[in-house]
Amino acid sequence: RKEVEQDPGPFNVPEGATVAFNCTYSNSASQSFFWYRQDCRKEPKLLMSVYSSGNEDGRFTAQLNRASQYISLLIRDSKLSDSATYLCVVNEGEKLTFGTGTRLTIIP
Amino acid sequence: NAGVTQTPKFQVLKTGQSMTLQCAQDMNHNSMYWYRQDPGMGLRLIYYSASEGTTDKGEVPNGYNVSRLNKREFSLRLESAAPSQTSVYFCASGGRKDTEAFFGQGTRLTVV
């Protein structure tokens, strides 16, 4: 079983729609969690951290469920500029483990 | 703001050649990482260094060596390149365990 699993997509979503991604992780001792965004042929960049209480940043909402070991990302009112690959990342103490990423394309 | 600097950005090697990928960060981070990214495989950890003087294997260490020269620099060496090592390589650094990692711009390596 992969340590961090994501649905690879692709997700093709009309502009203005709401889209949700889920990610599961296998190591119950994992300490911190993140969503990264990666544009084509670019390096990954932090989108947001994920806290146990859930957190929101504008149109983006991230949630963590430690009991079920999954992380979610919700994007509301999607924009064309949201087209990218979204990576779920788990910090297991000394190393960061990435999911394979979910590709999102926003359709005009 | 340099952040994480990787060199070179592009490289073509012949099978059996060796090379070293350089990475330096100016954020005083303890942890540094080397990943490779292949289509459909996501980012896979090759080696990491939790602090100056320590290195540990990640998911795919075979065929690679690393050196944490000092707190700033973490190099990745391919002793005898193989076509299977054709990939995009990313170096990253991070501070505390609960903070984000910052990435270099990547090295696109082709082994022919």
Interface residues (C-beta under 8 A of the other chain):
Chain A: P8 Q31 S32 F34 K42 E43 P44 K45 L46 S49 L87 V89 N91 G93 E94 K95 L96 T97 F98 G99 T100 G101
Chain B: S31 Y33 Y35 G40 M41 G42 L43 R44 L45 Y48 A50 D56 G58 F90 A92 G94 K97 D98 T99 E100 A101 F103 G104 Q105 G106
